[in-house]
Structure formats: structure tokens, C-alpha cells
């Protein structure tokens, strides 16, 4: 039987890093990847956004539960919101 993953500040930091990775993947997809049709592009974008959304929900829940974090560990997309710590 597996041990549950501890939801501490280190887990939150890794979630933030993974969200930032998906942000970069989405940007790369938008700027550089060639698709045969717009439907293919939308499908690829939809998949990445769905994965990112799950991570974002988990990260926001941990912050709401009081897990501490450094503002410098936030993904860039979270920092864009004015007063990033107030948004989380």
C-alpha cells in the first residue's frame, strides 16, 4: 500500500513548478508548433489546459488550507494577477 503524498510547502512548490511548465508548453504550442488544422491545434491546447487546470485547483486549495509558500515560487501566470499573493 502506498503512503499518501504529504501536502506541504515542498509539494506546493513542485505544483507551482509544474504549472509553470504547462504555461511554457502552451506558449510554445501557440508560437512555434505547426498543425494541419485549427481543430488539431485546439485539441492539443485543450489537453494541456485540462492538465494545467487540475494542478491549479490543487495548488489553490493548498494555499487556501494555509500551506506557506514564497512569492518567488509562484508560476509566472499567477504573478501576472495584480498582487499575486492576494489572488491566491
C-alpha positions as CSV (number, residue, x, y, z in Angstrom):
1,X,0.0,0.0,0.0
2,X,1.3,3.4,-1.0
3,X,1.8,6.2,1.5
4,X,-0.2,9.3,0.9
5,X,1.8,12.2,-0.6
6,X,2.4,14.9,2.1
7,X,0.8,18.2,1.1
8,X,3.3,20.5,2.5
9,X,5.2,23.6,1.2
10,X,7.6,21.4,-0.9
11,X,4.7,19.7,-2.6
12,X,3.1,23.1,-3.3
13,X,6.4,24.4,-4.8
14,X,6.6,21.4,-7.1
15,X,3.0,22.0,-8.2
16,X,3.9,25.6,-8.9
17,X,6.9,24.5,-11.0
18,X,4.7,22.0,-12.9
19,X,2.1,24.7,-13.6
20,X,4.8,27.0,-14.9
21,X,6.0,24.2,-17.2
22,X,2.5,23.8,-18.6
23,X,2.4,27.6,-19.1
24,X,5.6,27.4,-21.1
25,X,4.3,24.4,-23.1
26,X,1.1,26.4,-24.0
27,X,3.2,29.4,-25.1
28,X,5.4,27.1,-27.3
29,X,2.4,25.5,-28.8
30,X,0.9,28.9,-29.6
31,X,4.1,30.3,-31.2
32,X,6.1,27.5,-32.8
33,X,4.1,24.3,-33.3
34,X,2.7,23.7,-36.8
35,X,-0.7,21.9,-37.1
36,X,-2.5,20.7,-40.1
37,X,-5.8,22.2,-39.0
38,X,-7.2,24.6,-36.4
39,X,-9.1,21.7,-34.9
40,X,-5.9,19.8,-34.2
41,X,-4.4,23.0,-32.6
42,X,-7.5,23.5,-30.4
43,X,-7.4,19.8,-29.3
44,X,-3.8,19.9,-28.3
45,X,-4.4,23.2,-26.4
46,X,-7.4,21.7,-24.7
47,X,-5.5,18.8,-23.4
48,X,-2.7,20.9,-22.0
49,X,-5.2,23.3,-20.4
50,X,-7.1,20.4,-18.8
51,X,-3.9,19.0,-17.2
52,X,-2.9,22.5,-16.0
53,X,-6.4,23.2,-14.6
54,X,-6.2,20.2,-12.3
55,X,-2.8,21.3,-11.0
56,X,-4.1,24.8,-10.5
57,X,-7.1,23.7,-8.4
58,X,-4.9,21.6,-6.2
59,X,-2.4,24.4,-5.7
60,X,-5.1,27.0,-4.9
61,X,-6.7,24.6,-2.4
62,X,-3.4,24.1,-0.6
63,X,-2.9,27.8,-0.4
64,X,-6.5,28.2,1.0
65,X,-5.6,25.5,3.5
66,X,-2.8,27.6,4.8
67,X,0.3,25.9,3.3
68,X,3.0,28.5,3.2
69,X,4.9,29.5,0.1
70,X,7.4,32.0,-1.2
71,X,6.0,34.6,-3.8
72,X,9.1,33.8,-5.9
73,X,8.0,30.2,-6.2
74,X,4.7,31.2,-7.9
75,X,4.3,30.4,-11.6
76,X,4.5,33.4,-13.9
77,X,0.8,33.2,-14.7
78,X,-0.1,33.6,-11.1
79,X,2.3,36.6,-10.7
80,X,0.6,38.4,-13.6
81,X,-2.5,38.8,-11.5
82,X,-2.0,42.1,-9.6
83,X,-0.9,41.3,-6.1
84,X,-0.3,37.6,-6.7
85,X,-0.4,36.7,-3.1
86,X,-3.8,38.4,-2.6
87,X,-5.2,36.4,-5.6
88,X,-4.2,33.1,-4.0
